[in-house]
Amino acid sequence: MAEEIIVKSKEHIYRGVNVEELRKLDVREFAKYLPSRNRRTVLRNFDSIEKFVKRCEIKMARNKKIKTHDRDMVIVPKMIGMSIQVHNGKTFNDIRILPQMLGHRLGEFSLSRQKVSHGDPGIGATKSSSGDKK
């Protein structure tokens, strides 16, 4: 007989607390679980974070894209599951917020620098590539 394999979804825990419990918390209450620098940022700007989350929920209800230039916003539990487009200086990169991203900033997931790809050296770049031969 074939045995049934039951796969449980991995329960996400942030600093010893289940993510579902964190979603019920206020932004200021969630700040207690953050590292010191992010905690200070959230406590100083909790009103703008709450406004952003509320604006995102309204846009999600209307099936509109959520775009932002605010790269230094700390990710809070109410943002989990949202798809946010974050500006990288040139374009908007689409980011899906996962439970592992809690406590990080939006800009960490929208890279602003690209890999440098150099072309071939042109004529005159080295002594051996000079055009005139005497």
N, CA, C and O atoms as a GROMACS GRO file, in nm:
protein
  536
    1MET      N    1   0.084  -0.118   0.000
    1MET     CA    2   0.000   0.000   0.000
    1MET      C    3   0.088   0.125   0.000
    1MET      O    4   0.191   0.131   0.067
    2ALA      N    5   0.045   0.220  -0.075
    2ALA     CA    6   0.122   0.345  -0.083
    2ALA      C    7   0.092   0.430   0.040
    2ALA      O    8  -0.022   0.450   0.080
    3GLU      N    9   0.200   0.478   0.098
    3GLU     CA   10   0.183   0.564   0.215
    3GLU      C   11   0.155   0.707   0.170
    3GLU      O   12   0.214   0.756   0.074
    4GLU      N   13   0.066   0.770   0.239
    4GLU     CA   14   0.037   0.909   0.207
    4GLU      C   15   0.139   0.999   0.275
    4GLU      O   16   0.168   0.986   0.394
    5ILE      N   17   0.193   1.087   0.197
    5ILE     CA   18   0.290   1.181   0.252
    5ILE      C   19   0.218   1.314   0.272
    5ILE      O   20   0.169   1.375   0.177
    6ILE      N   21   0.214   1.355   0.394
    6ILE     CA   22   0.149   1.480   0.427
    6ILE      C   23   0.257   1.587   0.439
    6ILE      O   24   0.349   1.577   0.520
    7VAL      N   25   0.243   1.689   0.355
    7VAL     CA   26   0.340   1.797   0.356
    7VAL      C   27   0.275   1.917   0.424
    7VAL      O   28   0.175   1.970   0.378
    8LYS      N   29   0.334   1.957   0.534
    8LYS     CA   30   0.286   2.076   0.603
    8LYS      C   31   0.360   2.196   0.549
    8LYS      O   32   0.481   2.192   0.526
    9SER      N   33   0.287   2.303   0.530
    9SER     CA   34   0.353   2.425   0.486
    9SER      C   35   0.438   2.478   0.602
    9SER      O   36   0.399   2.471   0.719
   10LYS      N   37   0.551   2.529   0.567
   10LYS     CA   38   0.644   2.576   0.668
   10LYS      C   39   0.583   2.697   0.740
   10LYS      O   40   0.540   2.794   0.677
   11GLU      N   41   0.579   2.687   0.870
   11GLU     CA   42   0.524   2.796   0.950
   11GLU      C   43   0.631   2.903   0.965
   11GLU      O   44   0.741   2.875   1.013
   12HIS      N   45   0.600   3.024   0.924
   12HIS     CA   46   0.698   3.131   0.930
   12HIS      C   47   0.695   3.196   1.068
   12HIS      O   48   0.590   3.234   1.119
   13ILE      N   49   0.812   3.206   1.126
   13ILE     CA   50   0.826   3.264   1.259
   13ILE      C   51   0.927   3.377   1.250
   13ILE      O   52   1.034   3.361   1.193
   14TYR      N   53   0.892   3.492   1.306
   14TYR     CA   54   0.983   3.606   1.311
   14TYR      C   55   1.012   3.638   1.456
   14TYR      O   56   0.923   3.678   1.531
   15ARG      N   57   1.136   3.619   1.496
   15ARG     CA   58   1.181   3.647   1.633
   15ARG      C   59   1.094   3.577   1.738
   15ARG      O   60   1.060   3.635   1.840
   16GLY      N   61   1.060   3.451   1.711
   16GLY     CA   62   0.986   3.370   1.807
   16GLY      C   63   0.835   3.386   1.804
   16GLY      O   64   0.766   3.326   1.886
   17VAL      N   65   0.783   3.466   1.712
   17VAL     CA   66   0.638   3.489   1.706
   17VAL      C   67   0.589   3.450   1.567
   17VAL      O   68   0.653   3.481   1.466
   18ASN      N   69   0.476   3.382   1.562
   18ASN     CA   70   0.415   3.340   1.437
   18ASN      C   71   0.373   3.463   1.356
   18ASN      O   72   0.328   3.563   1.412
   19VAL      N   73   0.387   3.455   1.225
   19VAL     CA   74   0.355   3.568   1.138
   19VAL      C   75   0.206   3.602   1.144
   19VAL      O   76   0.170   3.719   1.134
   20GLU      N   77   0.121   3.502   1.161
   20GLU     CA   78  -0.024   3.529   1.170
   20GLU      C   79  -0.055   3.613   1.294
   20GLU      O   80  -0.143   3.699   1.290
   21GLU      N   81   0.017   3.590   1.403
   21GLU     CA   82  -0.003   3.671   1.523
   21GLU      C   83   0.052   3.812   1.501
   21GLU      O   84  -0.004   3.909   1.552
   22LEU      N   85   0.161   3.823   1.427
   22LEU     CA   86   0.219   3.954   1.399
   22LEU      C   87   0.127   4.040   1.313
   22LEU      O   88   0.124   4.162   1.327
   23ARG      N   89   0.052   3.976   1.223
   23ARG     CA   90  -0.040   4.051   1.135
   23ARG      C   91  -0.151   4.121   1.215
   23ARG      O   92  -0.206   4.221   1.170
   24LYS      N   93  -0.182   4.067   1.332
   24LYS     CA   94  -0.287   4.125   1.415
   24LYS      C   95  -0.237   4.246   1.493
   24LYS      O   96  -0.316   4.325   1.544
   25LEU      N   97  -0.104   4.261   1.503
   25LEU     CA   98  -0.046   4.368   1.583
   25LEU      C   99  -0.049   4.501   1.509
   25LEU      O  100  -0.052   4.507   1.386
   26ASP      N  101  -0.047   4.607   1.588
   26ASP     CA  102  -0.033   4.743   1.536
   26ASP      C  103   0.113   4.761   1.492
   26ASP      O  104   0.200   4.684   1.534
   27VAL      N  105   0.139   4.860   1.409
   27VAL     CA  106   0.275   4.884   1.359
   27VAL      C  107   0.369   4.914   1.475
   27VAL      O  108   0.483   4.866   1.476
   28ARG      N  109   0.323   4.992   1.572
   28ARG     CA  110   0.408   5.025   1.687
   28ARG      C  111   0.434   4.904   1.774
   28ARG      O  112   0.543   4.892   1.831
   29GLU      N  113   0.338   4.813   1.785
   29GLU     CA  114   0.359   4.692   1.863
   29GLU      C  115   0.455   4.598   1.792
   29GLU      O  116   0.534   4.529   1.856
   30PHE      N  117   0.449   4.595   1.658
   30PHE     CA  118   0.543   4.512   1.582
   30PHE      C  119   0.685   4.565   1.595
   30PHE      O  120   0.780   4.487   1.586
   31ALA      N  121   0.700   4.696   1.615
   31ALA     CA  122   0.833   4.756   1.625
   31ALA      C  123   0.913   4.698   1.740
   31ALA      O  124   1.036   4.703   1.737
   32LYS      N  125   0.847   4.644   1.841
   32LYS     CA  126   0.918   4.585   1.956
   32LYS      C  127   1.001   4.464   1.916
   32LYS      O  128   1.097   4.429   1.984
   33TYR      N  129   0.966   4.399   1.805
   33TYR     CA  130   1.036   4.279   1.761
   33TYR      C  131   1.149   4.309   1.663
   33TYR      O  132   1.222   4.218   1.624
   34LEU      N  133   1.164   4.434   1.622
   34LEU     CA  134   1.264   4.472   1.522
   34LEU      C  135   1.399   4.501   1.586
   34LEU      O  136   1.406   4.532   1.705
   35PRO      N  137   1.506   4.491   1.508
   35PRO     CA  138   1.637   4.536   1.558
   35PRO      C  139   1.633   4.688   1.582
   35PRO      O  140   1.544   4.757   1.532
   36SER      N  141   1.729   4.739   1.658
   36SER     CA  142   1.721   4.876   1.710
   36SER      C  143   1.707   4.982   1.601
   36SER      O  144   1.624   5.072   1.615
   37ARG      N  145   1.785   4.975   1.494
   37ARG     CA  146   1.780   5.080   1.394
   37ARG      C  147   1.643   5.085   1.325
   37ARG      O  148   1.585   5.192   1.307
   38ASN      N  149   1.593   4.968   1.287
   38ASN     CA  150   1.462   4.963   1.223
   38ASN      C  151   1.350   4.998   1.321
   38ASN      O  152   1.249   5.057   1.282
   39ARG      N  153   1.368   4.961   1.448
   39ARG     CA  154   1.268   4.995   1.550
   39ARG      C  155   1.255   5.147   1.562
   39ARG      O  156   1.144   5.200   1.566
   40ARG      N  157   1.367   5.216   1.568
   40ARG     CA  158   1.365   5.361   1.578
   40ARG      C  159   1.299   5.423   1.454
   40ARG      O  160   1.222   5.519   1.466
   41THR      N  161   1.330   5.369   1.337
   41THR     CA  162   1.270   5.421   1.214
   41THR      C  163   1.118   5.403   1.214
   41THR      O  164   1.044   5.495   1.178
   42VAL      N  165   1.072   5.287   1.255
   42VAL     CA  166   0.928   5.260   1.256
   42VAL      C  167   0.858   5.346   1.360
   42VAL      O  168   0.751   5.400   1.333
   43LEU      N  169   0.917   5.360   1.477
   43LEU     CA  170   0.852   5.439   1.581
   43LEU      C  171   0.846   5.587   1.545
   43LEU      O  172   0.753   5.656   1.587
   44ARG      N  173   0.942   5.636   1.470
   44ARG     CA  174   0.941   5.776   1.429
   44ARG      C  175   0.845   5.800   1.312
   44ARG      O  176   0.790   5.910   1.299
   45ASN      N  177   0.825   5.700   1.227
   45ASN     CA  178   0.746   5.718   1.105
   45ASN      C  179   0.626   5.624   1.099
   45ASN      O  180   0.580   5.591   0.990
   46PHE      N  181   0.573   5.582   1.214
   46PHE     CA  182   0.465   5.483   1.211
   46PHE      C  183   0.342   5.536   1.139
   46PHE      O  184   0.270   5.458   1.077
   47ASP      N  185   0.316   5.666   1.147
   47ASP     CA  186   0.197   5.720   1.081
   47ASP      C  187   0.209   5.711   0.929
   47ASP      O  188   0.110   5.681   0.862
   48SER      N  189   0.327   5.737   0.873
   48SER     CA  190   0.343   5.728   0.728
   48SER      C  191   0.339   5.582   0.681
   48SER      O  192   0.290   5.554   0.572
   49ILE      N  193   0.389   5.490   0.764
   49ILE     CA  194   0.382   5.348   0.729
   49ILE      C  195   0.237   5.301   0.729
   49ILE      O  196   0.196   5.228   0.638
   50GLU      N  197   0.160   5.341   0.830
   50GLU     CA  198   0.019   5.302   0.835
   50GLU      C  199  -0.060   5.360   0.717
   50GLU      O  200  -0.147   5.292   0.662
   51LYS      N  201  -0.030   5.484   0.679
   51LYS     CA  202  -0.097   5.545   0.564
   51LYS      C  203  -0.062   5.470   0.436
   51LYS      O  204  -0.149   5.447   0.352
   52PHE      N  205   0.066   5.431   0.422
   52PHE     CA  206   0.108   5.357   0.303
   52PHE      C  207   0.037   5.223   0.294
   52PHE      O  208  -0.010   5.184   0.187
   53VAL      N  209   0.029   5.151   0.406
   53VAL     CA  210  -0.037   5.020   0.407
   53VAL      C  211  -0.184   5.035   0.374
   53VAL      O  212  -0.240   4.955   0.299
   54LYS      N  213  -0.248   5.137   0.430
   54LYS     CA  214  -0.391   5.160   0.402
   54LYS      C  215  -0.412   5.193   0.254
   54LYS      O  216  -0.506   5.144   0.192
   55ARG      N  217  -0.323   5.277   0.199
   55ARG     CA  218  -0.332   5.313   0.057
   55ARG      C  219  -0.311   5.190  -0.031
   55ARG      O  220  -0.377   5.174  -0.134
   56CYS      N  221  -0.219   5.102   0.010
   56CYS     CA  222  -0.194   4.980  -0.066
   56CYS      C  223  -0.316   4.888  -0.064
   56CYS      O  224  -0.350   4.828  -0.166
   57GLU      N  225  -0.381   4.876   0.051
   57GLU     CA  226  -0.499   4.790   0.061
   57GLU      C  227  -0.612   4.842  -0.028
   57GLU      O  228  -0.685   4.763  -0.089
   58ILE      N  229  -0.627   4.974  -0.036
   58ILE     CA  230  -0.730   5.033  -0.122
   58ILE      C  231  -0.700   5.004  -0.269
   58ILE      O  232  -0.789   4.969  -0.346
   59LYS      N  233  -0.572   5.020  -0.307
   59LYS     CA  234  -0.534   4.995  -0.446
   59LYS      C  235  -0.548   4.848  -0.482
   59LYS      O  236  -0.586   4.815  -0.594
   60MET      N  237  -0.518   4.759  -0.388
   60MET     CA  238  -0.533   4.615  -0.415
   60MET      C  239  -0.679   4.580  -0.436
   60MET      O  240  -0.712   4.495  -0.518
   61ALA      N  241  -0.768   4.645  -0.361
   61ALA     CA  242  -0.912   4.619  -0.377
   61ALA      C  243  -0.960   4.662  -0.514
   61ALA      O  244  -1.053   4.603  -0.569
   62ARG      N  245  -0.898   4.766  -0.570
   62ARG     CA  246  -0.936   4.815  -0.703
   62ARG      C  247  -0.854   4.752  -0.815
   62ARG      O  248  -0.870   4.790  -0.931
   63ASN      N  249  -0.768   4.656  -0.782
   63ASN     CA  250  -0.680   4.587  -0.878
   63ASN      C  251  -0.589   4.684  -0.953
   63ASN      O  252  -0.567   4.671  -1.073
   64LYS      N  253  -0.535   4.782  -0.880
   64LYS     CA  254  -0.441   4.877  -0.938
   64LYS      C  255  -0.301   4.844  -0.891
   64LYS      O  256  -0.282   4.777  -0.789
   65LYS      N  257  -0.201   4.891  -0.967
   65LYS     CA  258  -0.062   4.868  -0.930
   65LYS      C  259  -0.023   4.960  -0.815
   65LYS      O  260  -0.070   5.074  -0.806
   66ILE      N  261   0.062   4.909  -0.728
   66ILE     CA  262   0.113   4.987  -0.617
   66ILE      C  263   0.255   5.027  -0.653
   66ILE      O  264   0.343   4.942  -0.662
   67LYS      N  265   0.277   5.157  -0.673
   67LYS     CA  266   0.409   5.207  -0.708
   67LYS      C  267   0.458   5.300  -0.598
   67LYS      O  268   0.379   5.375  -0.541
   68THR      N  269   0.589   5.296  -0.570
   68THR     CA  270   0.645   5.384  -0.470
   68THR      C  271   0.790   5.416  -0.500
   68THR      O  272   0.862   5.337  -0.560
   69HIS      N  273   0.831   5.534  -0.457
   69HIS     CA  274   0.971   5.575  -0.464
   69HIS      C  275   1.035   5.561  -0.326
   69HIS      O  276   1.156   5.582  -0.312
   70ASP      N  277   0.957   5.525  -0.226
   70ASP     CA  278   1.004   5.519  -0.088
   70ASP      C  279   1.079   5.388  -0.064
   70ASP      O  280   1.020   5.287  -0.025
   71ARG      N  281   1.211   5.392  -0.088
   71ARG     CA  282   1.293   5.272  -0.077
   71ARG      C  283   1.331   5.240   0.066
   71ARG      O  284   1.371   5.127   0.096
   72ASP      N  285   1.320   5.338   0.157
   72ASP     CA  286   1.364   5.315   0.295
   72ASP      C  287   1.250   5.276   0.389
   72ASP      O  288   1.266   5.282   0.511
   73MET      N  289   1.136   5.238   0.334
   73MET     CA  290   1.025   5.195   0.418
   73MET      C  291   1.049   5.054   0.469
   73MET      O  292   1.084   4.964   0.392
   74VAL      N  293   1.031   5.035   0.600
   74VAL     CA  294   1.050   4.905   0.662
   74VAL      C  295   0.928   4.819   0.633
   74VAL      O  296   0.814   4.866   0.642
   75ILE      N  297   0.951   4.692   0.599
   75ILE     CA  298   0.842   4.600   0.567
   75ILE      C  299   0.779   4.550   0.696
   75ILE      O  300   0.848   4.497   0.784
   76VAL      N  301   0.647   4.567   0.707
   76VAL     CA  302   0.571   4.526   0.826
   76VAL      C  303   0.479   4.409   0.787
   76VAL      O  304   0.456   4.387   0.668
   77PRO      N  305   0.427   4.335   0.886
   77PRO     CA  306   0.348   4.214   0.854
   77PRO      C  307   0.224   4.238   0.769
   77PRO      O  308   0.184   4.148   0.695
   78LYS      N  309   0.163   4.355   0.774
   78LYS     CA  310   0.043   4.379   0.695
   78LYS      C  311   0.074   4.389   0.546
   78LYS      O  312  -0.018   4.385   0.464
   79MET      N  313   0.201   4.403   0.510
   79MET     CA  314   0.240   4.412   0.369
   79MET      C  315   0.260   4.274   0.305
   79MET      O  316   0.275   4.264   0.184
   80ILE      N  317   0.261   4.168   0.385
   80ILE     CA  318   0.289   4.034   0.333
   80ILE      C  319   0.182   3.996   0.231
   80ILE      O  320   0.062   4.009   0.257
   81GLY      N  321   0.226   3.948   0.116
   81GLY     CA  322   0.136   3.906   0.010
   81GLY      C  323   0.111   4.014  -0.094
   81GLY      O  324   0.055   3.986  -0.200
   82MET      N  325   0.152   4.137  -0.066
   82MET     CA  326   0.131   4.246  -0.161
   82MET      C  327   0.239   4.242  -0.268
   82MET      O  328   0.350   4.193  -0.246
   83SER      N  329   0.206   4.293  -0.384
   83SER     CA  330   0.301   4.308  -0.493
   83SER      C  331   0.321   4.458  -0.513
   83SER      O  332   0.231   4.528  -0.558
   84ILE      N  333   0.442   4.506  -0.480
   84ILE     CA  334   0.471   4.649  -0.482
   84ILE      C  335   0.579   4.676  -0.584
   84ILE      O  336   0.676   4.601  -0.593
   85GLN      N  337   0.563   4.782  -0.662
   85GLN     CA  338   0.665   4.822  -0.758
   85GLN      C  339   0.748   4.933  -0.695
   85GLN      O  340   0.697   5.040  -0.662
   86VAL      N  341   0.879   4.907  -0.679
   86VAL     CA  342   0.969   5.000  -0.613
   86VAL      C  343   1.063   5.059  -0.717
   86VAL      O  344   1.119   4.986  -0.799
   87HIS      N  345   1.080   5.191  -0.714
   87HIS     CA  346   1.164   5.261  -0.812
   87HIS      C  347   1.311   5.239  -0.778
   87HIS      O  348   1.351   5.248  -0.662
   88ASN      N  349   1.392   5.211  -0.881
   88ASN     CA  350   1.534   5.189  -0.858
   88ASN      C  351   1.619   5.304  -0.914
   88ASN      O  352   1.741   5.291  -0.922
   89GLY      N  353   1.556   5.414  -0.951
   89GLY     CA  354   1.626   5.527  -1.008
   89GLY      C  355   1.602   5.540  -1.156
   89GLY      O  356   1.620   5.648  -1.214
   90LYS      N  357   1.562   5.432  -1.219
   90LYS     CA  358   1.535   5.434  -1.364
   90LYS      C  359   1.399   5.374  -1.396
   90LYS      O  360   1.321   5.433  -1.470
   91THR      N  361   1.370   5.258  -1.340
   91THR     CA  362   1.243   5.189  -1.366
   91THR      C  363   1.183   5.142  -1.234
   91THR      O  364   1.245   5.154  -1.128
   92PHE      N  365   1.063   5.087  -1.242
   92PHE     CA  366   0.999   5.028  -1.125
   92PHE      C  367   1.018   4.876  -1.131
   92PHE      O  368   0.983   4.813  -1.231
   93ASN      N  369   1.072   4.818  -1.024
   93ASN     CA  370   1.089   4.673  -1.015
   93ASN      C  371   0.975   4.615  -0.933
   93ASN      O  372   0.942   4.666  -0.825
   94ASP      N  373   0.913   4.508  -0.984
   94ASP     CA  374   0.802   4.444  -0.916
   94ASP      C  375   0.855   4.352  -0.806
   94ASP      O  376   0.940   4.267  -0.831
   95ILE      N  377   0.805   4.373  -0.684
   95ILE     CA  378   0.849   4.295  -0.568
   95ILE      C  379   0.728   4.232  -0.501
   95ILE      O  380   0.631   4.302  -0.472
   96ARG      N  381   0.734   4.103  -0.478
   96ARG     CA  382   0.629   4.032  -0.404
   96ARG      C  383   0.678   4.018  -0.261
   96ARG      O  384   0.784   3.959  -0.238
   97ILE      N  385   0.604   4.070  -0.164
   97ILE     CA  386   0.646   4.071  -0.025
   97ILE      C  387   0.620   3.933   0.036
   97ILE      O  388   0.507   3.884   0.036
   98LEU      N  389   0.726   3.872   0.089
   98LEU     CA  390   0.721   3.740   0.152
   98LEU      C  391   0.746   3.753   0.302
   98LEU      O  392   0.800   3.855   0.346
   99PRO      N  393   0.708   3.653   0.382
   99PRO     CA  394   0.731   3.662   0.527
   99PRO      C  395   0.879   3.673   0.565
   99PRO      O  396   0.911   3.727   0.671
  100GLN      N  397   0.969   3.623   0.481
  100GLN     CA  398   1.111   3.630   0.512
  100GLN      C  399   1.164   3.773   0.502
  100GLN      O  400   1.274   3.801   0.551
  101MET      N  401   1.089   3.864   0.440
  101MET     CA  402   1.134   4.001   0.419
  101MET      C  403   1.101   4.094   0.536
  101MET      O  404   1.138   4.212   0.532
  102LEU      N  405   1.033   4.045   0.639
  102LEU     CA  406   0.995   4.129   0.752
  102LEU      C  407   1.117   4.196   0.814
  102LEU      O  408   1.220   4.132   0.834
  103GLY      N  409   1.105   4.323   0.843
  103GLY     CA  410   1.213   4.396   0.907
  103GLY      C  411   1.314   4.454   0.811
  103GLY      O  412   1.397   4.536   0.851
  104HIS      N  413   1.311   4.413   0.685
  104HIS     CA  414   1.402   4.468   0.584
  104HIS      C  415   1.336   4.591   0.523
  104HIS      O  416   1.222   4.625   0.555
  105ARG      N  417   1.409   4.657   0.434
  105ARG     CA  418   1.356   4.776   0.368
  105ARG      C  419   1.325   4.744   0.222
  105ARG      O  420   1.385   4.654   0.164
  106LEU      N  421   1.232   4.818   0.165
  106LEU     CA  422   1.190   4.791   0.027
  106LEU      C  423   1.305   4.805  -0.072
  106LEU      O  424   1.314   4.728  -0.168
  107GLY      N  425   1.394   4.900  -0.050
  107GLY     CA  426   1.504   4.925  -0.142
  107GLY      C  427   1.604   4.812  -0.149
  107GLY      O  428   1.678   4.803  -0.247
  108GLU      N  429   1.607   4.724  -0.049
  108GLU     CA  430   1.700   4.611  -0.051
  108GLU      C  431   1.665   4.511  -0.160
  108GLU      O  432   1.751   4.433  -0.202
  109PHE      N  433   1.542   4.512  -0.205
  109PHE     CA  434   1.496   4.413  -0.303
  109PHE      C  435   1.480   4.472  -0.443
  109PHE      O  436   1.442   4.401  -0.536
  110SER      N  437   1.507   4.601  -0.457
  110SER     CA  438   1.504   4.668  -0.587
  110SER      C  439   1.642   4.727  -0.612
  110SER      O  440   1.669   4.841  -0.574
  111LEU      N  441   1.727   4.649  -0.674
  111LEU     CA  442   1.867   4.688  -0.689
  111LEU      C  443   1.880   4.809  -0.781
  111LEU      O  444   1.818   4.814  -0.888
  112SER      N  445   1.959   4.906  -0.738
  112SER     CA  446   1.974   5.029  -0.814
  112SER      C  447   2.100   5.030  -0.899
  112SER      O  448   2.119   5.120  -0.980
  113ARG      N  449   2.184   4.931  -0.881
  113ARG     CA  450   2.307   4.924  -0.960
  113ARG      C  451   2.307   4.796  -1.042
  113ARG      O  452   2.265   4.690  -0.996
  114GLN      N  453   2.355   4.810  -1.166
  114GLN     CA  454   2.358   4.694  -1.255
  114GLN      C  455   2.500   4.644  -1.270
  114GLN      O  456   2.596   4.716  -1.240
  115LYS      N  457   2.513   4.523  -1.317
  115LYS     CA  458   2.643   4.465  -1.341
  115LYS      C  459   2.708   4.536  -1.460
  115LYS      O  460   2.644   4.560  -1.562
  116VAL      N  461   2.836   4.570  -1.445
  116VAL     CA  462   2.907   4.640  -1.551
  116VAL      C  463   2.952   4.539  -1.654
  116VAL      O  464   3.012   4.437  -1.620
  117SER      N  465   2.922   4.566  -1.781
  117SER     CA  466   2.968   4.480  -1.889
  117SER      C  467   3.050   4.567  -1.983
  117SER      O  468   2.996   4.652  -2.053
  118HIS      N  469   3.179   4.544  -1.985
  118HIS     CA  470   3.269   4.623  -2.068
  118HIS      C  471   3.273   4.564  -2.209
  118HIS      O  472   3.263   4.443  -2.227
  119GLY      N  473   3.288   4.652  -2.306
  119GLY     CA  474   3.299   4.606  -2.444
  119GLY      C  475   3.444   4.576  -2.479
  119GLY      O  476   3.531   4.580  -2.392
  120ASP      N  477   3.468   4.545  -2.604
  120ASP     CA  478   3.605   4.520  -2.649
  120ASP      C  479   3.682   4.652  -2.654
  120ASP      O  480   3.622   4.758  -2.676
  121PRO      N  481   3.814   4.647  -2.634
  121PRO     CA  482   3.893   4.770  -2.643
  121PRO      C  483   3.897   4.819  -2.787
  121PRO      O  484   3.904   4.739  -2.880
  122GLY      N  485   3.891   4.950  -2.805
  122GLY     CA  486   3.891   5.008  -2.939
  122GLY      C  487   4.031   5.031  -2.991
  122GLY      O  488   4.130   4.997  -2.925
  123ILE      N  489   4.039   5.090  -3.109
  123ILE     CA  490   4.169   5.119  -3.169
  123ILE      C  491   4.236   5.228  -3.086
  123ILE      O  492   4.175   5.330  -3.054
  124GLY      N  493   4.360   5.205  -3.051
  124GLY     CA  494   4.435   5.301  -2.972
  124GLY      C  495   4.426   5.275  -2.823
  124GLY      O  496   4.482   5.351  -2.744
  125ALA      N  497   4.356   5.170  -2.784
  125ALA     CA  498   4.343   5.142  -2.642
  125ALA      C  499   4.474   5.085  -2.586
  125ALA      O  500   4.508   5.110  -2.471
  126THR      N  501   4.545   5.010  -2.668
  126THR     CA  502   4.675   4.956  -2.627
  126THR      C  503   4.777   4.987  -2.736
  126THR      O  504   4.740   5.027  -2.846
  127LYS      N  505   4.904   4.969  -2.705
  127LYS     CA  506   5.009   5.000  -2.803
  127LYS      C  507   5.003   4.906  -2.923
  127LYS      O  508   5.034   4.945  -3.035
  128SER      N  509   4.964   4.782  -2.897
  128SER     CA  510   4.962   4.685  -3.006
  128SER      C  511   4.844   4.704  -3.101
  128SER      O  512   4.843   4.648  -3.210
  129SER      N  513   4.746   4.782  -3.061
  129SER     CA  514   4.628   4.798  -3.144
  129SER      C  515   4.631   4.928  -3.225
  129SER      O  516   4.530   4.967  -3.284
  130SER      N  517   4.744   4.994  -3.227
  130SER     CA  518   4.750   5.122  -3.300
  130SER      C  519   4.732   5.097  -3.449
  130SER      O  520   4.776   4.995  -3.501
  131GLY      N  521   4.668   5.190  -3.514
  131GLY     CA  522   4.632   5.174  -3.655
  131GLY      C  523   4.752   5.185  -3.750
  131GLY      O  524   4.756   5.113  -3.850
  132ASP      N  525   4.850   5.275  -3.722
  132ASP     CA  526   4.960   5.291  -3.818
  132ASP      C  527   5.078   5.203  -3.780
  132ASP      O  528   5.119   5.196  -3.664
  133LYS      N  529   5.128   5.139  -3.879
  133LYS     CA  530   5.249   5.057  -3.860
  133LYS      C  531   5.357   5.116  -3.949
  133LYS      O  532   5.338   5.133  -4.070
  134LYS      N  533   5.469   5.146  -3.889
  134LYS     CA  534   5.576   5.210  -3.966
  134LYS      C  535   5.682   5.111  -4.004
  134LYS      O  536   5.780   5.148  -4.069
   0.00000   0.00000   0.00000
